Amino acid sequence: MTFHKYNCDCGCMGLGPAMNDLKKEMGVAGDHFRAAHLEFLKGIRAFVDNRIESLSKQQEPDKGTTVPVE
């Protein structure tokens, strides 16, 4: 396994590309990590969807009162 120095403009400081290379070299274990990564992202998506739904319910306008128009 060889280590490369990665220069990234993002906040990962090169950890993301390094982890991808490591995952490629891990074989079957890399497949498990990929599956775990997908499940983690699905969990975040479910959390965000739930939060969006709860915020949407809070913003529904209350029914107003009826005002007679002459």
N, C-alpha and C positions, 0 to 999 in steps of 0.2 A: 504494500500500500504506500503510495507516495502522497505527500502533502504539498499543496500548492498554496501560495499566498494569493488571496482574492481581494480585489479592490472593488467595493460596491459603493454606490452613491446613497444607498438606503441605510436604514438604521441597523441592519443586521451585521454590519461590519465584516461581511464576507462569510458569515456563518451559514447562510442559506445555501449558496453554491457548494460550500464544503460539505454540508450535510447531504446534498443531492449526490455528489460524487461518492461519498461514503456509502450511501444507500445502494448505489449501483454495484459496488464491490462486495456487498454483503450477501448477495444471492437470496436464498429463501428468507433469511432474517429481514432483508430489505423489503420483501413482499409483505411481511407482517407489519413493519413500520409504516409502509404505504397505506395498508388497510387501516391502521390505527389513526393515521393522519386524516384519512377520509372520514372516519367516524368522529374525530374531534371536530372537523369542519361542519359535519352534519349537526353535531350538538350545538355549535355556535349558531348555525342557521335556525335551528329550532328555538333557541333562546331569543334570537332577534325577532323571529316571526311572532312569538308569544308576546314580546314586548310591544311590537307594532300593533298587534291586535288589542292589547290592553289600553294603549294610548289612544287608539281610534275609538274605542268605546267611551273613553272619558271625554272626548271632544264632540260627541254627538250633541246637537243642540237640544235643550229642554223644550218641551212644548210650551208655547206662549199662551197667553190668555186671549180670548176672543174679544175683539173690540167692535162694537156696532158702528157701522158707517151710515151716515145720514145722506 
